[in-house]
Amino acid sequence: MARSTIYRVTFRRRREGRTDYHLRKKLVSSRKLRLVVRKTMKHINLQLIESKIDGDRVLANASSIELGKFSWKGGTSNLPAAYLVGFLLGKRALAKGLKSAIIDLNRYKITTENRLLAALKGAVDAGLEVPHDEKVLPKGKRISGDHIAKYATLLQKDDPSKYQAYFSQYLARGIAPEKLVEHFEAVKLTIEKEAK
């Protein structure tokens, strides 16, 4: 009599490399709110999620698309934008009485001072309690876009044509990239006053 082998097909999202089910089980089993940070090529999205047996519920969310409402004219996927989205989500969460969460970065590779951690720092600075190590978070000057402003100043002196090409979106929105730090601080104050 021939013996058959049993082959178990893994979950589709696991095969596609989109979900780490072992990590997800640990996060959901903790019964704490999850601060979910996701990035695309053009935007940063944050959600505060509560896991239930019948499914996940989004309690608060913020996206870099919304930064335009607060007069943000910079890029929507850079370090300053990520921080502002985290700050916005933190303010919204506190307004709803949500005070703590754990971070859920799914399958992203973590390097120090990246956009995902800038979003985490924004949420923490807004007052949300999230366990983290201070060493990996971006420093204040990078968060405010100082590195972008310095590069723009240098490029404007050395090669004006490259400056126009690299920062065309900033210039089209009506902001000089050299003034990004001041603009960042103004938008952060606006979010602090108006975020709901």
Phi, psi and omega in degrees: 000133182280140178261136179262150176263149179257126179243124180257122179280131179286162180301145183302314182294332176287317178299322180282352181076024184262338182222133173260100188291330177294315177295317180299320180297319178296316181295316181291323180293339181290341180061024176254160175294145180252131172268102185267122181245124179228147179231150172236186179293330185246346187218163173240133180234135177232142177220145172255113191242138174252127181266129177234167180297322182276002176138174180275147177237129178275119181264330177206147177212160177206148180220154180292344175298325183286346184297336177300329178295337181256022176070022178286126181246358180279190179292160182255003180230011181267181184299313178299321179295320179298316178299315182296323177294318176298319178297317179297315179297318179300317179295318179295320180296316180295324178296333179267003179083016179265120190248337184217158180198171171242150185278140177234104181256005178054239187254015179290141174281131186261125171239156182292148175059038177262180184297322181297319180284334174294321176296319176299315180298322177299316179295319179294318179295333178286342178121000178284135180269113179227122178298131181197170176253123183300334184296330185271347183284148178295153180278164185303318183293320179292322181297321182281355177090020181299322180295325178290316181297317179296318179296319180297318179297314179298316182292325179296323179286317186280316186213087182301329180291320176294321177303313180297321182288314184290324185248028182297323179293319177299312183295324178294327178279353176092027176229134174279128183300338178292339182261017185297323182297314179295320179296318178302312181297320179295317180292322178299318177296321178296317179297317181299324181280321192254349187295133178221000000 
